[in-house]
Structure formats: structure tokens, C-alpha cells
Amino acid sequence: MSITIKFFGKKDDLVIDADTLQGYDFSGQNLAGAIFTSVDLSKANFSGANLSRAIMTDCELFEANFSHANMTHANLNRSRAGNADFSNANMAMVVASNADFKHAIFDNVNLSKSNLYRSNFQWVVFNNTNLDTTQFTCANLTEANLMKSDIRRTVFDYTVLDSTVLPKKLLCLYNYEWFISVCDDMLRIGCKCYSIEEWRNFDDNEIIDMDDYAIEFWEEFKEEILAIATAFSEQQLKKITPSKKQVA
């Protein structure tokens, strides 16, 4: 029995002489643009494979090995990847909404600019994970550990953070038109994230370039938002800065 794998934008198919893809060894293969819709790939080995722009929607990925794989722009919507190994993978700009990653391994992973809307990351440890502009909107991070990752530019809009271990305190504000968060000296308003000082110094033209309605919003709430962000940031700085008596 053979299994045919099609590729997005390509005429040539990959024909595999196998009855199932469970545990199949794809390591090191070029699978860019491969389409794996509703396929059982549990325990499959994709280590070092090129999965750029691959479509893996509604797949079973339990205990699959994606270590060192290139997964940029891949689509994992609604896939179940519990206990999967993504260590050292490049997952920049991945789309993975409503996916399940419980207990998955994300050591040294590049998740920058990925959209992880409503996905489940319970009990995941993010060791040295690149979370720059990663969107955890409405995701579940219950008991996840982000202690060794930089979260200053990460999006936590309506994220479940029950018993989550964070490296820094996070302030989220939901009573404005756009989601607002403060972490360290970084202030996020909607999709824009800059230092508090940069926000303070933006002129009207720079604000207008961000969004058609931004200037009206900024004129009304600028001082209020900057005051809240500055107070929170300074409070956190005092907690980590030793006093002269402590230094002595």
C-alpha cells in the first residue's frame, strides 16, 4: 500500500510505500509546502526536515519529533501535538490556532511572530524560547514556565495565566479600545510595542501612521496610559534594584 503526499504549488507528489505514517521517518527531508491534512503523524520523525509553509491542520502529532526542523510559516491549526519535541526548531510565523501542545518541548525554539490563538500550552517549559511578538491571544498557559524566555514583546491578550511562571511581572489592561500590556520598560498598545520612553516621544504624525483612529485615542488616553505604565515599570525596577544598605 502507498500513501501520496501532495505539495502546495507543486505538481510533483511524494509517494511513500507504507500503510501508515505513524512513526514514519521524515528526518532531513525537504517537505516545504507539504499537505498533511487530517493525518495521523504521531511519533513521526521530522528532525532536521524542511517543513516551511507545510500544512498540518487537524493532524495527530502526539510525540512527533520536530527537533531542528524548519517550520517557518507552517500551519498547525487544530492539530494535537501533546508531548511533541520542537526543540531547536525554527517556528517563526507559524499559525497554530486551537492546537494542543500539552507537555510539548520548546527548548531553544524560535516562535517569533507566531499566531497561537486559543492553543493549549499547559505544563510547557519554554527554555530560551524566542517569543518576540508571539501571539498567545486567548491561549491556555496554565502552569507553563517561561522563566528563561524574554516576554517583553509577547502578546498575552486574554491569555489564561493560572499558576504560570513568568520571568517578569506583567500588567494587562483590557478597558481600552486596544489591548494594552506593560512588561519591564516595554508598553504594548494593540499590535504596536515600544519602550515607554519611545511612546512618550512619538509625535502626532508617527501616531497617525500607526492606525487611522490612533491619534484620537492617543490624545484622549496618552497621559493616563503613560502614567500607569511608568508607575508599574518603576515599581518593578525598585524591587530588583538593591538599596545602598543591601549593597553594603
Summary of the structure (lengths in Angstrom):
residues: 248
radius of gyration: 21.1
end to end distance: 75.2
largest distance: 75.5
contacts: 758
relative contact order: 0.07
helix: 18%
strand: 21%
